[in-house]
Amino acid sequence: MRKVILYIAISIDGYIARKNGDVDWLEGDGSVPQADNGYDAFYSQIDTIIMGNSTYKQIKGWGEYPYKGTKGYVYTTQREGANEDVTFTSQKPVELISQLKQEEGKDIWLVGGAEIIDAFIKDNLIDEYILTIAPVILGEGIPLFKDKNLETRLKLKEMRSFDGFIQSHYSV
């Protein structure tokens, strides 16, 4: 069965972005060559991505959309419909995931942002967490975890390090 996987980077103090949404801190200091962080292997196992509208706008602002060839869903209350890259939706996450898990396909990547991740956590829709901890303390920003989540027990599947980053892979 298809799994929903949250694959995301966070600061040591638990933030996924600065308050303004910027993730420039993920670039590091440039002094260490980029090691294999497992992204290519992970990306080969997914064929569907889900993200919030702010995350989509940020990604589009970087240039060409990087997820062509995957089925994409962008959560928004501002518009519905689709473009060549994604379908815009306000469908309840439980309904979307139920539908996607009935379809044949690879795993589903929950990209971000904070609001949609929180909804998926509260609805217990995430099957695996792959968290990459960056060697930076931001002091403030957009937290990965919001208040009032249910206690969720996780099982560590793998842990590795690269370029000062630590990646932990958990199953629910």
DSSP file with accessible surface (Angstrom, degrees, kcal/mol):
  #  RESIDUE AA STRUCTURE BP1 BP2  ACC     N-H-->O    O-->H-N    N-H-->O    O-->H-N    TCO  KAPPA ALPHA  PHI   PSI    X-CA   Y-CA   Z-CA
    1    1 A M              0   0  187      0, 0.0   101,-0.1     0, 0.0   100,-0.1   0.000 360.0 360.0 360.0 147.0    0.0    0.0    0.0
    2    2 A R        -     0   0   11     99,-0.3     2,-0.3   101,-0.2   105,-0.1  -0.337 360.0-146.3 -64.9 144.7    1.1    3.6   -0.7
    3    3 A K        -     0   0   66     -2,-0.0   105,-3.2   124,-0.0     2,-0.6  -0.880   9.6-132.1-114.4 148.9    2.6    5.5    2.2
    4    4 A V  E     -a  108   0A   0     -2,-0.3   123,-2.3   121,-0.2   124,-1.7  -0.880  30.9-169.3 -95.3 122.8    2.4    9.2    3.1
    5    5 A I  E     -ab 109 128A   1    103,-3.2   105,-2.8    -2,-0.6     2,-0.8  -0.967  19.6-150.4-121.6 124.4    5.9   10.3    3.9
    6    6 A L  E     +ab 110 129A   0    122,-2.6   124,-3.6    -2,-0.5     2,-0.6  -0.851  21.6 178.7 -88.4 111.8    6.9   13.7    5.5
    7    7 A Y  E     + b   0 130A  22    103,-1.0     2,-0.3    -2,-0.8   124,-0.2  -0.969  22.5 138.9-117.9 109.1   10.4   14.3    4.1
    8    8 A I  E     - b   0 131A  21    122,-2.4   124,-2.5    -2,-0.6     2,-0.3  -0.992  47.2-123.6-154.2 153.5   11.6   17.7    5.4
    9    9 A A  E     - b   0 132A  23     -2,-0.3     2,-0.3   122,-0.2   124,-0.2  -0.800  29.1-177.7-100.7 146.1   14.5   19.6    6.9
   10   10 A I  E     - b   0 133A  17    122,-2.7   124,-3.3    -2,-0.3     6,-0.2  -0.959  27.2-112.0-138.1 156.8   14.4   21.3   10.2
   11   11 A S  E >   - b   0 134A   0      4,-2.4     3,-2.2    -2,-0.3   126,-0.2  -0.391  42.7-100.5 -76.9 166.0   16.8   23.5   12.3
   12   12 A I  T 3  S+     0   0  105    124,-2.4   125,-0.2   122,-0.6    -1,-0.1   0.875 125.9  53.8 -56.6 -34.3   18.1   22.1   15.5
   13   13 A D  T 3  S-     0   0   56    123,-0.5    -1,-0.3     2,-0.1   124,-0.1   0.276 126.2 -99.0 -91.4  16.4   15.5   24.1   17.4
   14   14 A G  S <  S+     0   0   24     -3,-2.2   130,-2.6     1,-0.2   131,-0.4   0.627  73.5 138.0  90.2  17.4   12.6   22.7   15.3
   15   15 A Y  E     -I  143   0B  52    128,-0.2    -4,-2.4     1,-0.1    -1,-0.2  -0.757  36.7-166.2-100.8 142.5   11.9   25.3   12.6
   16   16 A I  E    S-     0   0B  18    126,-3.0     2,-0.3    -2,-0.3    -7,-0.1   0.556  76.8  -3.4 -97.3 -12.0   11.2   24.4    8.9
   17   17 A A  E    S-I  142   0B   8    125,-0.8   125,-2.8     8,-0.0    -1,-0.3  -0.975  80.9 -87.9-165.9 164.4   11.6   28.0    7.8
   18   18 A R    >   -     0   0   87      4,-2.7     3,-2.4    -2,-0.3   123,-0.2  -0.277  57.2 -92.7 -69.4 170.2   12.3   31.6    8.9
   19   19 A K  T 3  S+     0   0  143      1,-0.3    -1,-0.1   121,-0.2   122,-0.1   0.840 130.4  51.6 -55.8 -33.8    9.2   33.6    9.9
   20   20 A N  T 3  S-     0   0  125      2,-0.1    -1,-0.3     1,-0.0    -2,-0.0   0.394 123.6-105.3 -85.9   4.8    9.0   35.0    6.4
   21   21 A G  S <  S+     0   0   18     -3,-2.4    -2,-0.1     1,-0.3     2,-0.1   0.358  71.1 147.0  91.3  -4.5    9.2   31.5    4.9
   22   22 A D        -     0   0   62      1,-0.1    -4,-2.7    -5,-0.1    -1,-0.3  -0.366  30.4-173.4 -69.7 141.9   12.8   31.7    3.8
   23   23 A V    >   +     0   0   28     -6,-0.2     3,-2.1     1,-0.1     4,-0.2  -0.036  42.3 127.1-122.7  29.7   14.9   28.5    3.9
   24   24 A D  G >   +     0   0   60      1,-0.3     3,-1.8     2,-0.2     4,-0.2   0.787  62.1  73.0 -58.3 -26.7   18.3   30.1    2.9
   25   25 A W  G >  S+     0   0   19      1,-0.3     3,-0.9     2,-0.2    -1,-0.3   0.672  81.9  71.6 -65.3 -14.6   19.8   28.4    6.0
   26   26 A L  G <  S+     0   0   59     -3,-2.1    -1,-0.3     1,-0.2    -2,-0.2   0.682  81.9  72.2 -74.9 -15.5   19.6   25.0    4.3
   27   27 A E  G <  S-     0   0  161     -3,-1.8     3,-0.5    -4,-0.2    -1,-0.2   0.670  90.2-154.3 -75.1 -15.7   22.4   26.1    2.0
   28   28 A G    <   -     0   0   51     -3,-0.9    -1,-0.2    -4,-0.2    -2,-0.1  -0.181  40.2 -59.1  71.6-166.4   25.0   25.8    4.7
   29   29 A D        -     0   0  131     -4,-0.0    -1,-0.2     1,-0.0    -2,-0.0   0.461  63.1-122.5 -95.7  -1.2   28.2   27.7    4.8
   30   30 A G  S    S+     0   0   70     -3,-0.5    -2,-0.1     2,-0.1     4,-0.1   0.483  83.4 110.3  79.0   1.6   29.5   26.3    1.5
   31   31 A S        +     0   0   85      2,-0.1    -1,-0.1     1,-0.1    -3,-0.1   0.669  67.6  59.6 -85.9 -15.1   32.7   25.0    3.1
   32   32 A V  S    S-     0   0   75    131,-0.1    -2,-0.1     3,-0.0     3,-0.1  -0.936  89.6-113.5-116.6 132.5   31.9   21.3    2.8
   33   33 A P        -     0   0  109      0, 0.0     2,-0.4     0, 0.0   130,-0.1  -0.306  44.1 -96.9 -59.6 146.8   31.2   19.5   -0.5
   34   34 A Q        -     0   0  148     -4,-0.1     2,-0.2   128,-0.0     3,-0.0  -0.515  43.8-156.9 -70.1 120.6   27.6   18.3   -0.9
   35   35 A A        -     0   0   39     -2,-0.4     2,-0.5     1,-0.1   127,-0.1  -0.516  35.9 -79.7 -90.3 166.4   27.3   14.6    0.1
   36   36 A D        -     0   0  112     -2,-0.2    -1,-0.1     1,-0.2   127,-0.0  -0.546  44.9-176.5 -67.4 115.5   24.6   12.2   -0.9
   37   37 A N        -     0   0   47     -2,-0.5    -1,-0.2   125,-0.0   123,-0.1   0.321  47.7-107.0 -98.9   6.6   21.7   13.1    1.4
   38   38 A G  S  > S+     0   0   13      3,-0.0     4,-2.5     4,-0.0     5,-0.2   0.442  83.9 124.4  86.8   0.0   19.4   10.3    0.1
   39   39 A Y  H  > S+     0   0   61      1,-0.2     4,-3.4     2,-0.2     5,-0.2   0.928  71.5  49.8 -61.6 -47.2   17.1   12.7   -1.8
   40   40 A D  H  > S+     0   0  123      1,-0.2     4,-1.8     2,-0.2    -1,-0.2   0.918 112.8  47.0 -61.1 -42.3   17.5   11.0   -5.2
   41   41 A A  H  4 S+     0   0   59      2,-0.2     4,-0.5     1,-0.2    -1,-0.2   0.921 115.1  46.9 -64.0 -42.9   16.7    7.6   -3.7
   42   42 A F  H >< S+     0   0    9     -4,-2.5     3,-1.9     1,-0.2     4,-0.3   0.952 110.3  52.0 -62.0 -49.4   13.8    9.0   -1.9
   43   43 A Y  H >< S+     0   0   53     -4,-3.4     3,-1.3     1,-0.3    -1,-0.2   0.834 101.9  60.6 -61.2 -30.6   12.4   10.9   -4.9
   44   44 A S  T 3< S+     0   0   69     -4,-1.8    -1,-0.3     1,-0.2    -2,-0.2   0.693 101.4  56.0 -69.4 -16.1   12.6    7.7   -7.0
   45   45 A Q  T <  S+     0   0  107     -3,-1.9    62,-2.1    -4,-0.5     2,-0.3   0.412 100.7  67.8 -96.4   0.4   10.1    6.1   -4.6
   46   46 A I  E <   +c  107   0A   6     -3,-1.3    62,-0.2    -4,-0.3     3,-0.1  -0.851  40.1 171.1-119.9 155.5    7.4    8.7   -4.9
   47   47 A D  E     +     0   0A  48     60,-2.0    24,-2.9    -2,-0.3     2,-0.4   0.297  69.9  57.0-137.3   3.4    5.0    9.7   -7.7
   48   48 A T  E     -cd 108  71A   1     59,-1.1    61,-3.0    22,-0.2     2,-0.3  -0.999  59.7-168.3-139.0 138.2    2.7   12.1   -5.8
   49   49 A I  E     -cd 109  72A   0     22,-2.6    24,-2.1    -2,-0.4     2,-0.4  -0.950   2.7-164.8-127.7 148.9    3.4   15.3   -3.9
   50   50 A I  E     +cd 110  73A   0     59,-2.6    61,-2.8    -2,-0.3    62,-0.7  -0.998  20.2 152.5-131.7 135.2    1.3   17.3   -1.6
   51   51 A M  E     -cd 112  74A   1     22,-2.1    24,-2.8    -2,-0.4    62,-0.3  -0.975  40.7-100.6-153.6 166.0    2.0   20.9   -0.4
   52   52 A G  E  >  - d   0  75A  11     60,-2.0     4,-2.3    -2,-0.3    24,-0.2  -0.406  39.6-107.1 -84.6 166.1    0.4   24.1    0.8
   53   53 A N  H  > S+     0   0   15     22,-1.6     4,-2.7     1,-0.2     5,-0.2   0.875 117.5  53.5 -65.1 -39.0    0.0   27.1   -1.4
   54   54 A S  H  > S+     0   0  102      2,-0.2     4,-2.2     1,-0.2    -1,-0.2   0.919 110.3  48.0 -63.4 -41.3    2.7   29.2    0.3
   55   55 A T  H  > S+     0   0   22      2,-0.2     4,-2.6     1,-0.2    -2,-0.2   0.926 111.3  51.3 -63.3 -42.7    5.2   26.4   -0.3
   56   56 A Y  H  X S+     0   0    8     -4,-2.3     4,-2.7     1,-0.2    -2,-0.2   0.938 110.2  48.4 -60.3 -45.7    4.1   26.0   -3.9
   57   57 A K  H  X S+     0   0  116     -4,-2.7     4,-1.6     1,-0.2    -1,-0.2   0.897 111.5  50.4 -62.9 -40.3    4.5   29.8   -4.5
   58   58 A Q  H  X S+     0   0   55     -4,-2.2     4,-0.6    -5,-0.2    -1,-0.2   0.940 111.8  47.2 -63.2 -46.0    8.0   29.7   -2.9
   59   59 A I  H >< S+     0   0    5     -4,-2.6     3,-1.3     1,-0.2     4,-0.3   0.918 110.6  51.8 -62.7 -43.7    9.1   26.7   -5.0
   60   60 A K  H >< S+     0   0   82     -4,-2.7     3,-1.3     1,-0.3    -1,-0.2   0.835 102.9  61.3 -62.7 -30.2    7.8   28.4   -8.2
   61   61 A G  H 3< S+     0   0   66     -4,-1.6    -1,-0.3     1,-0.2    -2,-0.2   0.655  92.1  66.2 -71.0 -15.4    9.8   31.5   -7.3
   62   62 A W  T << S-     0   0  158     -3,-1.3     2,-0.4    -4,-0.6    -1,-0.2   0.551 116.9-100.2 -81.3 -10.1   13.0   29.5   -7.5
   63   63 A G  S <  S+     0   0   43     -3,-1.3    -1,-0.3    -4,-0.3     2,-0.0  -0.970  85.8  25.6 129.1-142.3   12.6   29.0  -11.2
   64   64 A E  S    S-     0   0  156     -2,-0.4    -2,-0.0     1,-0.1    -3,-0.0  -0.298  89.6 -99.4 -62.4 138.9   11.4   26.0  -13.1
   65   65 A Y    >   -     0   0    5      1,-0.1     3,-0.7     2,-0.1    -1,-0.1  -0.409  32.9-153.3 -59.8 122.0    9.0   23.7  -11.1
   66   66 A P  T 3  S+     0   0   65      0, 0.0    -1,-0.1     0, 0.0    -2,-0.1   0.561  80.8  63.3 -81.5  -6.3   11.3   20.9   -9.9
   67   67 A Y  T >   +     0   0   21      3,-0.1     3,-1.6     2,-0.0   -18,-0.1   0.008  63.2 148.9-111.9  29.2    8.6   18.1   -9.6
   68   68 A K  T <   +     0   0   83     -3,-0.7     3,-0.1     1,-0.2    17,-0.1  -0.321  65.4  37.0 -59.5 142.8    7.5   17.8  -13.2
   69   69 A G  T 3  S+     0   0   88      1,-0.4     2,-0.3    16,-0.0    -1,-0.2   0.383  98.7  96.8  92.5  -5.8    6.4   14.2  -13.9
   70   70 A T  S <  S-     0   0   20     -3,-1.6     2,-0.6    15,-0.1    -1,-0.4  -0.822  82.4-110.9-108.7 156.4    4.8   13.7  -10.5
   71   71 A K  E     -d   48   0A  87    -24,-2.9   -22,-2.6    -2,-0.3     2,-0.4  -0.772  43.7-162.8 -83.1 122.9    1.2   14.1   -9.6
   72   72 A G  E     -de  49  86A   2     -2,-0.6    15,-2.5    13,-0.6     2,-0.4  -0.888  17.8-168.7-116.6 144.6    0.9   17.2   -7.5
   73   73 A Y  E     -de  50  87A  19    -24,-2.1   -22,-2.1    -2,-0.4     2,-0.5  -0.999   5.3-165.7-127.8 129.6   -1.7   18.6   -5.1
   74   74 A V  E     -de  51  88A   0     13,-2.6    15,-2.8    -2,-0.4     2,-0.4  -0.972  16.1-138.5-118.0 121.5   -1.6   22.1   -3.7
   75   75 A Y  E     +de  52  89A  25    -24,-2.8   -22,-1.6    -2,-0.5     2,-0.3  -0.667  40.4 145.5 -79.9 127.4   -3.8   23.0   -0.8
   76   76 A T        -     0   0   12     13,-2.4    -2,-0.0    -2,-0.4   -24,-0.0  -0.983  45.7-156.6-157.5 149.7   -5.4   26.4   -1.1
   77   77 A T  S    S+     0   0  137     -2,-0.3     3,-0.1     1,-0.1    13,-0.1   0.400  91.0  70.8-102.1  -1.4   -8.6   28.2   -0.2
   78   78 A Q  S    S+     0   0  137      1,-0.2     2,-0.3     0, 0.0    -1,-0.1   0.756 107.8   1.4 -89.3 -29.1   -8.0   30.8   -2.9
   79   79 A R        -     0   0  122     10,-0.1     2,-0.3     2,-0.1    -1,-0.2  -0.997  53.7-152.5-155.7 158.8   -8.5   28.7   -6.1
   80   80 A E        +     0   0  113     -2,-0.3     2,-0.3    -3,-0.1     9,-0.2  -0.792  53.8  60.7-122.6 169.2   -9.5   25.3   -7.4
   81   81 A G  E    S-F   88   0A  39      7,-1.3     7,-3.6    -2,-0.3     2,-0.3  -0.824  71.3 -87.6 114.9-153.7   -8.5   23.6  -10.6
   82   82 A A  E     -F   87   0A  69     -2,-0.3     5,-0.2     5,-0.3     2,-0.2  -0.973  18.1-160.4-154.2 160.5   -5.2   22.6  -12.1
   83   83 A N        -     0   0   64      3,-2.6    -2,-0.0    -2,-0.3     5,-0.0  -0.705  56.7 -76.7-127.0-168.6   -2.3   23.7  -14.2
   84   84 A E  S    S+     0   0  166     -2,-0.2     3,-0.1     1,-0.2    -2,-0.0   0.754 129.7  36.8 -65.4 -20.7    0.2   21.5  -16.0
   85   85 A D  S    S+     0   0   15      1,-0.2   -13,-0.6   -17,-0.1     2,-0.3   0.803 120.4  10.1 -99.6 -36.5    2.1   20.8  -12.7
   86   86 A V  E     -e   72   0A   4    -15,-0.1    -3,-2.6   -13,-0.0     2,-0.5  -0.940  56.1-123.4-145.0 163.5   -0.6   20.5  -10.0
   87   87 A T  E     -eF  73  82A  56    -15,-2.5   -13,-2.6    -2,-0.3     2,-0.4  -0.947  30.4-139.4-106.3 128.8   -4.2   20.2   -9.0
   88   88 A F  E     +eF  74  81A   7     -7,-3.6    -7,-1.3    -2,-0.5     2,-0.3  -0.760  33.8 169.1 -88.9 134.7   -5.3   22.9   -6.6
   89   89 A T  E     -e   75   0A  11    -15,-2.8   -13,-2.4    -2,-0.4   -10,-0.1  -0.978  44.4-170.4-146.3 155.6   -7.6   21.6   -3.9
   90   90 A S        +     0   0   65     -2,-0.3   -15,-0.1   -15,-0.2    -1,-0.1   0.101  50.0 138.6-125.3  15.0   -9.3   22.4   -0.6
   91   91 A Q        -     0   0   53      1,-0.1    -2,-0.1     2,-0.1     5,-0.0  -0.249  67.3 -93.6 -57.7 144.4  -10.5   18.8   -0.2
   92   92 A K     >  -     0   0  142      1,-0.1     4,-2.3     4,-0.1     3,-0.5  -0.386  31.5-125.4 -61.1 136.8  -10.1   17.4    3.4
   93   93 A P  H  > S+     0   0   17      0, 0.0     4,-2.8     0, 0.0     5,-0.3   0.878 109.8  56.4 -53.5 -39.8   -6.8   15.7    3.8
   94   94 A V  H  > S+     0   0   70      1,-0.2     4,-2.1     2,-0.2     5,-0.2   0.914 109.7  45.9 -59.3 -41.9   -8.5   12.5    5.0
   95   95 A E  H  > S+     0   0  100     -3,-0.5     4,-2.2     2,-0.2    -1,-0.2   0.921 113.4  48.2 -68.0 -44.2  -10.6   12.3    1.8
   96   96 A L  H  X S+     0   0    0     -4,-2.3     4,-2.9     2,-0.2     5,-0.2   0.947 114.0  45.6 -62.7 -47.4   -7.6   13.0   -0.5
   97   97 A I  H  X S+     0   0    5     -4,-2.8     4,-2.7     1,-0.2     5,-0.2   0.910 110.8  53.3 -66.3 -38.5   -5.4   10.4    1.2
   98   98 A S  H  X S+     0   0   68     -4,-2.1     4,-0.8    -5,-0.3    -1,-0.2   0.936 112.7  45.3 -59.1 -44.3   -8.2    7.8    1.2
   99   99 A Q  H >X S+     0   0   77     -4,-2.2     3,-0.8     1,-0.2     4,-0.7   0.942 113.9  47.9 -64.1 -47.9   -8.6    8.4   -2.5
  100  100 A L  H >< S+     0   0    0     -4,-2.9     3,-0.8     1,-0.3    -2,-0.2   0.862 107.5  55.2 -65.5 -35.3   -4.9    8.3   -3.3
  101  101 A K  H 3< S+     0   0   49     -4,-2.7   -99,-0.3     1,-0.2    -1,-0.3   0.704 102.7  57.6 -73.4 -16.4   -4.3    5.1   -1.3
  102  102 A Q  H << S+     0   0  156     -3,-0.8    -1,-0.2    -4,-0.8    -2,-0.2   0.688  97.5  79.8 -80.4 -20.8   -7.0    3.4   -3.4
  103  103 A E  S << S-     0   0   65     -3,-0.8  -101,-0.2    -4,-0.7     2,-0.1  -0.538  89.2-108.0 -87.3 153.1   -5.1    4.2   -6.5
  104  104 A E        +     0   0  186     -2,-0.2     2,-0.3  -103,-0.1    -1,-0.1  -0.489  68.0  93.8 -70.9 146.9   -2.0    2.3   -7.8
  105  105 A G        -     0   0   38     -2,-0.1     3,-0.1    -4,-0.1     2,-0.1  -0.914  68.6 -67.2 157.2-179.1    1.2    4.1   -7.5
  106  106 A K  S    S-     0   0  108     -2,-0.3   -60,-0.2     1,-0.2   -59,-0.1  -0.140  71.1 -57.6 -85.6-170.3    4.3    4.9   -5.5
  107  107 A D  E     - c   0  46A  22    -62,-2.1   -60,-2.0  -105,-0.1   -59,-1.1  -0.117  50.2-119.0 -70.9 168.8    4.5    6.6   -2.2
  108  108 A I  E     -ac   4  48A   0   -105,-3.2  -103,-3.2   -62,-0.2     2,-0.6  -0.939  18.1-145.6-116.2 127.5    3.2   10.1   -1.5
  109  109 A W  E     -ac   5  49A  11    -61,-3.0   -59,-2.6    -2,-0.5     2,-0.9  -0.831   0.8-155.3 -99.2 118.7    5.5   13.0   -0.4
  110  110 A L  E     +ac   6  50A   0   -105,-2.8  -103,-1.0    -2,-0.6   -59,-0.2  -0.838  18.9 179.0 -87.9 105.6    4.1   15.5    2.0
  111  111 A V  E     -     0   0A  16    -61,-2.8     2,-0.3    -2,-0.9   -60,-0.2   0.904  33.2-134.9 -79.9 -46.4    6.4   18.5    1.2
  112  112 A G  E     - c   0  51A   3    -62,-0.7   -60,-2.0     1,-0.1    -1,-0.3  -0.914  53.1-176.8 151.2-178.4    5.1   21.2    3.5
  113  113 A G     >  -     0   0   14    -62,-0.3     4,-2.5    -2,-0.3     5,-0.2   0.455  50.3-108.8 -93.4-162.8    4.2   23.8    4.7
  114  114 A A  H  > S+     0   0   10      1,-0.2     4,-2.4     2,-0.2     5,-0.2   0.813 111.1  51.5 -60.1 -40.8    3.4   24.0    8.4
  115  115 A E  H  > S+     0   0  133      2,-0.2     4,-2.0     1,-0.2    -1,-0.2   0.929 114.0  42.1 -67.6 -44.4   -0.4   24.3    8.2
  116  116 A I  H  > S+     0   0   15      2,-0.2     4,-2.3    -3,-0.2    -2,-0.2   0.896 113.7  52.9 -72.2 -35.9   -0.9   21.3    5.9
  117  117 A I  H  X S+     0   0    0     -4,-2.5     4,-2.6     1,-0.2    -2,-0.2   0.945 108.8  51.1 -60.8 -43.8    1.6   19.3    7.9
  118  118 A D  H  X S+     0   0   22     -4,-2.4     4,-2.8    -5,-0.2    -2,-0.2   0.912 109.0  50.3 -60.5 -42.6   -0.3   20.1   11.1
  119  119 A A  H  X S+     0   0   31     -4,-2.0     4,-1.7     1,-0.2    -1,-0.2   0.917 111.6  48.3 -62.7 -41.2   -3.6   19.0    9.5
  120  120 A F  H  <>S+     0   0    0     -4,-2.3     5,-2.8     2,-0.2     6,-0.4   0.891 112.4  48.8 -67.1 -39.0   -2.0   15.7    8.4
  121  121 A I  H ><5S+     0   0   13     -4,-2.6     3,-1.7     3,-0.2    -2,-0.2   0.947 111.2  48.9 -64.5 -47.2   -0.5   15.1   11.8
  122  122 A K  H 3<5S+     0   0   71     -4,-2.8    -1,-0.2     1,-0.3    -2,-0.2   0.808 113.4  47.2 -65.7 -28.4   -3.8   15.8   13.6
  123  123 A D  T 3<5S-     0   0   73     -4,-1.7    -1,-0.3    -5,-0.2    -2,-0.2   0.332 110.9-123.9 -91.9   5.7   -5.6   13.4   11.2
  124  124 A N  T < 5 +     0   0  102     -3,-1.7    -3,-0.2     1,-0.1    -2,-0.1   0.905  66.3 138.1  54.9  48.1   -2.9   10.8   11.7
  125  125 A L      < +     0   0   23     -5,-2.8     2,-0.5    -6,-0.1  -121,-0.2   0.475  34.3  96.9-102.8  -4.5   -2.3   10.5    8.0
  126  126 A I        -     0   0    2     -6,-0.4  -121,-0.2     1,-0.2     3,-0.1  -0.781  43.2-179.6 -94.6 125.2    1.6   10.4    8.0
  127  127 A D  S    S+     0   0   48   -123,-2.3    45,-2.4    -2,-0.5     2,-0.3   0.767  70.1  18.2 -90.1 -32.5    3.0    6.9    7.8
  128  128 A E  E     -bG   5 171A  10   -124,-1.7  -122,-2.6    43,-0.2     2,-0.5  -0.994  61.1-152.2-142.7 148.0    6.7    7.8    7.9
  129  129 A Y  E     -bG   6 170A  12     41,-2.3    41,-3.3    -2,-0.3     2,-0.6  -0.987   7.4-175.2-119.2 125.5    8.8   10.8    8.9
  130  130 A I  E     -bG   7 169A  10   -124,-3.6  -122,-2.4    -2,-0.5     2,-0.5  -0.953  15.3-177.1-118.8 105.3   12.1   11.5    7.4
  131  131 A L  E     -bG   8 168A  20     37,-2.6    37,-2.7    -2,-0.6     2,-0.6  -0.925  13.8-162.8-110.6 123.4   13.6   14.5    9.3
  132  132 A T  E     -bG   9 167A  12   -124,-2.5  -122,-2.7    -2,-0.5     2,-0.6  -0.927  12.6-150.9-106.6 114.0   16.9   16.1    8.3
  133  133 A I  E     -bG  10 166A  52     33,-3.7    33,-1.9    -2,-0.6  -122,-0.2  -0.775   9.0-147.8 -91.2 118.9   18.2   18.2   11.1
  134  134 A A  E     -b   11   0A   1   -124,-3.3     2,-2.6    -2,-0.6  -122,-0.6  -0.606  23.8-113.5 -83.8 145.5   20.4   21.1    9.8
  135  135 A P  S    S+     0   0   77      0, 0.0     2,-0.3     0, 0.0  -124,-0.1  -0.364  83.0  97.8 -79.3  65.7   23.3   22.3   11.9
  136  136 A V        -     0   0   41     -2,-2.6  -124,-2.4  -126,-0.1     2,-0.6  -0.993  60.8-147.3-150.4 143.0   21.8   25.7   12.7
  137  137 A I        -     0   0  123     -2,-0.3  -126,-0.0  -126,-0.2     0, 0.0  -0.972  14.7-176.2-109.7 116.5   19.8   27.3   15.5
  138  138 A L        -     0   0   26     -2,-0.6    -1,-0.1     1,-0.1     2,-0.1   0.773  21.1-147.2 -85.1 -31.0   17.4   29.8   14.0
  139  139 A G  S    S+     0   0   53   -124,-0.0     2,-0.3     2,-0.0    -1,-0.1   0.033  74.9  16.5  87.2 -31.8   16.0   31.2   17.3
  140  140 A E  S    S+     0   0  111     -2,-0.1     2,-0.3     2,-0.0  -121,-0.2  -0.971  76.5 101.4-162.9 162.5   12.6   31.8   15.7
  141  141 A G  S    S-     0   0   13     -2,-0.3  -123,-0.3  -123,-0.2  -122,-0.1  -0.993  74.3 -27.7 156.4-156.2   10.6   30.8   12.6
  142  142 A I  E     -I   17   0B  50   -125,-2.8  -126,-3.0    -2,-0.3  -125,-0.8  -0.849  64.5-136.9 -96.2 114.4    7.9   28.5   11.5
  143  143 A P  E     -I   15   0B  49      0, 0.0  -128,-0.2     0, 0.0  -129,-0.1  -0.417   5.7-139.9 -74.8 148.0    7.8   25.4   13.7
  144  144 A L  S    S+     0   0    1   -130,-2.6     2,-0.5     1,-0.2  -129,-0.1   0.937  91.1  45.3 -66.6 -47.5    7.4   21.9   12.3
  145  145 A F  S    S-     0   0  100   -131,-0.4    -1,-0.2   -24,-0.0     2,-0.1  -0.860  72.5-162.9-106.7 130.7    5.1   20.8   15.1
  146  146 A K        -     0   0   62     -2,-0.5     3,-0.4     1,-0.2    -2,-0.0  -0.418  34.7 -75.4 -96.5 178.9    2.3   22.9   16.4
  147  147 A D  S    S+     0   0  140      1,-0.2    -1,-0.2    -2,-0.1     0, 0.0  -0.243 102.0  31.4 -72.8 161.4    0.4   22.5   19.7
  148  148 A K  S    S+     0   0  192      1,-0.2     2,-0.3   -26,-0.0    -1,-0.2   0.796  71.5 154.7  64.4  36.9   -2.2   19.9   20.6
  149  149 A N        -     0   0   48     -3,-0.4    -1,-0.2     1,-0.1     2,-0.1  -0.666  48.0-108.1 -85.3 150.5   -1.0   17.0   18.6
  150  150 A L        -     0   0  131     -2,-0.3     2,-0.2   -29,-0.2    -1,-0.1  -0.461  42.9 -93.0 -71.3 148.9   -1.9   13.5   19.8
  151  151 A E        -     0   0  149     -2,-0.1     2,-0.4     1,-0.0    -1,-0.1  -0.459  48.5-169.3 -61.5 131.3    1.0   11.5   21.2
  152  152 A T        -     0   0   47     -2,-0.2     2,-0.4    -3,-0.1    -1,-0.0  -0.987  13.1-145.5-130.9 121.6    2.4    9.4   18.4
  153  153 A R        -     0   0  196     -2,-0.4     2,-0.3     2,-0.0    -2,-0.0  -0.734  20.3-166.0 -88.0 132.4    4.9    6.6   19.0
  154  154 A L        -     0   0   72     -2,-0.4     2,-0.5    18,-0.2    18,-0.2  -0.867  14.6-141.4-119.4 153.2    7.5    6.2   16.2
  155  155 A K  E     -H  171   0A 151     16,-3.0    16,-2.5    -2,-0.3     2,-0.4  -0.965  23.8-125.0-115.1 124.7   10.0    3.5   15.4
  156  156 A L  E     +H  170   0A  87     -2,-0.5    14,-0.3    14,-0.2     3,-0.1  -0.546  31.3 173.4 -69.5 122.1   13.4    4.5   14.2
  157  157 A K  E     -     0   0A 105     12,-3.6     2,-0.3    -2,-0.4    13,-0.2   0.786  64.5 -10.7 -95.0 -38.8   14.1    2.8   10.8
  158  158 A E  E     -H  169   0A 105     11,-1.5    11,-3.0     2,-0.0    -1,-0.4  -0.982  52.0-165.5-161.2 150.9   17.4    4.5   10.0
  159  159 A M  E     +H  168   0A 110     -2,-0.3     2,-0.3     9,-0.2     9,-0.2  -0.993  20.2 158.7-142.8 134.9   19.7    7.3   11.1
  160  160 A R  E     -H  167   0A  68      7,-2.3     7,-3.3    -2,-0.4     2,-0.3  -0.970  24.5-139.5-150.5 164.6   22.6    8.8    9.1
  161  161 A S  E     +H  166   0A  91     -2,-0.3     2,-0.3     5,-0.2     5,-0.2  -0.934  19.1 167.5-129.1 153.5   24.7   11.9    8.9
  162  162 A F  E >   -H  165   0A  19      3,-2.1     3,-3.4    -2,-0.3    -2,-0.0  -0.931  68.9  -7.6-161.7 136.8   26.2   13.9    6.0
  163  163 A D  T 3  S-     0   0   40      1,-0.3     3,-0.1    -2,-0.3  -131,-0.1   0.784 129.5 -52.1  46.9  34.2   27.8   17.3    5.7
  164  164 A G  T 3  S+     0   0   56      1,-0.3    -1,-0.3   -30,-0.1     2,-0.2   0.395 115.1 117.5  86.8  -7.5   27.0   18.1    9.4
  165  165 A F  E <   - H   0 162A  23     -3,-3.4    -3,-2.1   -31,-0.1     2,-0.5  -0.658  53.2-148.9 -90.3 151.5   23.3   17.2    8.9
  166  166 A I  E     -GH 133 161A  73    -33,-1.9   -33,-3.7    -2,-0.2     2,-0.5  -0.988   9.2-162.3-121.9 127.7   21.6   14.3   10.7
  167  167 A Q  E     -GH 132 160A  15     -7,-3.3    -7,-2.3    -2,-0.5     2,-0.4  -0.947   4.9-171.9-114.4 126.5   18.7   12.4    9.0
  168  168 A S  E     -GH 131 159A   5    -37,-2.7   -37,-2.6    -2,-0.5     2,-0.5  -0.964   6.2-160.5-118.0 131.9   16.3   10.3   11.0
  169  169 A H  E     +GH 130 158A  31    -11,-3.0   -12,-3.6    -2,-0.4   -11,-1.5  -0.957  16.3 178.2-116.8 118.8   13.8    8.0    9.3
  170  170 A Y  E     -GH 129 156A  64    -41,-3.3   -41,-2.3    -2,-0.5     2,-0.3  -0.917  18.6-152.0-120.4 147.7   10.8    6.9   11.4
  171  171 A S  E      GH 128 155A  29    -16,-2.5   -16,-3.0    -2,-0.3   -43,-0.2  -0.868 360.0 360.0-110.3 152.7    7.7    4.8   10.8
  172  172 A V              0   0   79    -45,-2.4   -18,-0.2    -2,-0.3   -45,-0.0  -0.632 360.0 360.0 -82.6 360.0    4.5    5.3   12.7
